[in-house]
């Protein structure tokens, strides 16, 4: 399990100031935590960490020596500034089911020779005990034909008795549609030529 180090954050210092100083702010909450624990992370270290983890990932969070089995609950991106503004974690309890999301990863795109692949779901919501959390679901689309549809209920995770799927089972994950790229025929404008009048 990947470990991420955090520092406790003083609420006397505003988040805006911390961001200017190169930090990302966050919170840790959970059943056994009173209120929440305000934390901060060095921006570069957090960005590097999030290349191998993401929303829904189970990690070990080290807050100044105290370790928490935690879930990345939410990552707030600021697209205008091009940065992470805030990140929240849920400290897990081994006997308590937790709501989370699993990332959908499509595989073997290159084997599709015709049609347009349309991904409708990038993540699936579910509930499970910490020991049964899932980081990703890989979907092989290499054998799909035009008109084929893969729904949530078609995935192996749906049949896992240890996991309760919260997303609609009939929701479309990915579909292969016909390409609508046929050339539109050009409308030829016929020029009507007037017949020259004969001299009387």
C-alpha positions in Angstrom: 0.0 0.0 0.0 1.3 3.4 -0.9 2.2 5.8 1.9 1.6 9.6 1.7 3.0 11.9 4.4 1.1 14.9 5.6 1.6 17.7 8.1 -1.0 19.0 10.5 -2.3 22.4 9.4 -2.9 25.4 11.7 -6.3 26.9 10.9 -4.8 30.3 11.8 -3.1 30.3 8.4 -5.5 30.7 5.4 -5.5 28.2 2.6 -4.8 30.9 0.1 -1.5 31.8 1.8 -0.5 28.1 2.1 -1.1 27.6 -1.6 1.2 30.5 -2.4 3.8 28.9 -0.2 3.6 25.6 -2.2 1.1 23.6 -0.2 -2.2 21.8 -0.8 -4.7 21.7 2.1 -6.8 18.8 3.1 -8.8 17.1 5.8 -9.0 13.7 7.3 -12.3 12.5 8.8 -13.6 9.2 10.0 -15.8 7.4 12.5 -13.1 7.4 15.2 -11.9 10.9 14.5 -13.6 13.7 16.4 -14.5 16.4 13.8 -11.6 16.3 11.3 -7.9 16.7 11.1 -6.8 19.6 9.0 -3.6 18.7 7.0 -1.3 20.1 4.4 0.9 18.6 1.7 3.8 19.8 -0.3 2.3 20.4 -3.8 5.0 18.7 -5.8 5.1 15.6 -3.6 1.3 15.3 -3.7 1.2 15.7 -7.5 3.9 12.9 -7.8 1.9 10.7 -5.5 -1.3 11.2 -7.4 0.3 9.8 -10.6 0.0 6.3 -8.9 -3.1 6.9 -6.8 -6.4 8.7 -7.4 -9.9 9.3 -6.0 -11.1 6.0 -4.6 -7.6 4.6 -3.9 -6.8 3.1 -0.5 -3.6 4.4 0.9 -1.6 4.7 4.1 -1.7 8.3 5.3 1.1 9.3 7.7 0.2 12.4 9.7 3.3 13.4 11.6 3.9 9.8 12.6 0.3 8.7 13.1 -0.7 6.3 10.4 -4.2 6.0 9.0 -5.6 3.3 6.7 -7.4 5.9 4.5 -9.4 6.3 1.3 -8.9 9.3 -1.0 -12.4 10.6 -0.8 -12.2 13.7 -3.0 -9.7 15.7 -5.0 -10.6 19.2 -5.9 -8.8 20.4 -9.0 -8.7 24.0 -10.1 -8.6 23.9 -13.9 -8.1 27.6 -14.3 -5.1 27.7 -12.0 -4.0 24.3 -13.1 -3.5 23.0 -9.6 -5.0 20.8 -6.8 -6.8 23.1 -4.4 -7.9 20.5 -1.8 -7.8 16.8 -1.0 -9.9 14.9 1.5 -9.4 11.5 3.1 -11.6 9.1 5.0 -9.9 7.1 7.8 -11.2 3.6 7.5 -12.6 1.2 10.1 -12.0 -2.5 9.3 -15.5 -3.5 10.3 -17.4 -0.7 8.6 -18.4 -0.6 5.0 -17.4 2.6 3.1 -18.8 4.3 0.0 -16.2 4.7 -2.7 -15.7 4.8 -6.5 -13.7 2.5 -8.7 -12.0 3.9 -11.8 -12.9 2.3 -15.2 -9.9 1.6 -17.5 -10.5 0.6 -21.1 -8.0 -1.8 -22.6 -7.1 -2.9 -26.2 -8.5 0.2 -28.0 -6.0 -0.5 -30.8 -7.8 -3.8 -31.7 -10.9 -1.9 -32.8 -10.7 -1.5 -36.6 -14.0 0.3 -37.2 -16.6 2.3 -35.3 -16.3 4.9 -32.6 -15.8 3.9 -28.9 -17.9 5.9 -26.5 -17.1 5.7 -22.8 -20.1 6.8 -20.7 -18.8 6.0 -17.2 -15.3 6.7 -16.0 -16.0 5.5 -12.5 -18.5 3.2 -10.7 -19.8 3.9 -7.2 -19.9 1.0 -4.7 -19.8 0.1 -1.0 -17.5 -2.5 0.6 -15.4 -3.2 3.7 -11.9 -1.8 3.7 -10.4 -5.2 3.0 -12.5 -5.5 -0.2 -11.9 -2.1 -1.7 -11.1 -2.1 -5.4 -8.8 0.4 -7.1 -9.7 -0.1 -10.7 -11.8 -2.1 -13.1 -10.3 -3.0 -16.4 -12.6 -3.5 -19.4 -11.3 -5.3 -22.5 -12.9 -3.6 -25.5 -10.8 -5.4 -28.1 -13.5 -7.8 -29.3 -16.3 -5.3 -29.4 -18.3 -5.0 -32.6 -20.4 -2.1 -33.8 -23.6 -2.0 -31.8 -22.1 -3.8 -28.8 -22.7 -2.3 -25.3 -21.1 -3.1 -22.0 -23.2 -2.2 -18.9 -22.3 -2.1 -15.3 -24.0 -5.5 -14.7 -21.7 -7.1 -17.3 -18.6 -6.4 -15.3 -17.0 -9.0 -12.9 -17.2 -6.5 -10.0 -21.0 -6.6 -10.2 -20.9 -10.3 -9.4 -18.6 -9.9 -6.4 -20.7 -10.7 -3.3 -18.4 -8.7 -1.1 -19.2 -5.5 -3.0 -22.5 -3.6 -3.2 -22.7 -1.6 -6.5 -24.4 1.7 -6.1 -24.4 2.8 -9.7 -27.4 1.7 -11.8 -26.6 -1.9 -13.1 -28.1 -1.0 -16.5 -26.0 2.1 -16.9 -23.8 1.9 -20.0 -20.1 1.8 -19.4 -18.9 1.8 -23.0 -20.5 1.3 -26.4 -19.1 0.9 -29.9 -21.1 3.0 -32.4 -20.9 3.3 -36.2 -18.8 6.2 -37.4 -20.9 9.0 -38.9 -18.2 10.3 -41.2 -19.8 9.7 -44.6 -19.1 12.5 -47.0 -22.0 14.8 -47.4 -22.7 15.2 -51.1 -22.1 18.7 -52.4 -25.1 20.5 -53.7 -24.3 21.5 -57.2 -25.9 24.8 -58.2 -26.9 24.6 -61.8 -26.5 27.9 -63.5 -29.4 28.7 -65.7 -28.3 30.3 -68.9 -30.7 32.5 -70.6 -31.1 31.8 -74.3 -30.0 34.8 -76.3 -32.9 36.6 -78.0 -32.9 36.4 -81.8 -32.7 39.6 -83.7 -36.0 40.3 -85.3 
